[in-house]
Amino acid sequence: MSYSPYLLKGQKALVTGASSGIGEAIARNLASSGAAVVINYHSEAQEAQKIVDDIKTANGEAFAIQADVSKEDQVKAMFSKMLQEFGTIDILVSNAGIQKDSAFIDMTLDQWNAVIGINLTGQFLCAREAAKEFLRRGVKPDISCAAGKIICMSSVHQVIPWAGHVNYATSKGGINMMMQSIAQELAPHKIRVNSIAPGAIKTPINKSAWDTPEAEAKLLQLIPAKRVGDVEDIAKAAVWLASDDSDYVNGTYNTICRWWYDFVS
Ligand code: NAD
């Protein structure tokens, strides 16, 4: 991707779940657009360090922090460490997420709690910590015309029901309302809160849906654009939402790319 390396110059970003997939692509693209980036990871320490090393090799600034985003004490510790190292935060990309699928009547409370805890409560915890710092610091006009930007990773399943994934679809529906509520509350403080709602993107989370020609053909029946998305499709949207180019964009859920169901719902 080719944004200017000065687009986000001087800005400090945190990307959760950045050791793979969409989060990794967003972190790499924020860095190549000039931001200093914290790579949050849960268990993939080596993968996170490799991304940090690659960013530094390209003269960027990055470091990795381990934290489970569903745990309040770990989220607070992650933000403290980031503020200690980088001094502040300008951009939060709340991306970490999991799927634990099951037929509804067989779904255990553990499966429900795990997905709601990481996908929804994790985004609440991270957004709250970021907002505290944005409010404390306010706008720094030499950095950005916003006091801070929060980008939540949602899904087309924020509006499209998904049998066998009630925990996942509920978590994404929750993100949709949480994002709009926070955006409304923080807009007077020049804080922008938006989400990205991807359709199918080729990453480890949904590998079984695209890793054979038969599975991919089935998936493509749902996608009017007739292409399964790539992580770069999402990273481009994230860089734009993080930049002042989207200064008048607030409280929006940016669907990339829409499904047939989504067009009729
Ligand atoms: P992925 O599995 O590659 O990425 C998920 C990341 O979250 C991983 O790096 C994982 O280690 C991290 N993670 C999991 N639990 C965590 C925790 N407790 N604390 C911190 N990090 C944790 O899959 P992905 O497709 O890149 O998913 C990224 C986001 O995009 C998720 O929120 C997912 O729901 C969303 N999404 C993906 C698709 C898709 O088609 N791939 C579509 C819509 C939405």
Residues whose N, C-alpha, C, O or C-beta is under 5 A from the ligand:
A	BS01	NAD	G17 A18 S19 S20 G21 I22 G23 Y41 H42 A67 D68 V69 S70 N95 A96 G97 I98 I118 M153 S154 S155 V156 P198 G199 A200 I201 T203 P204 I205 N206
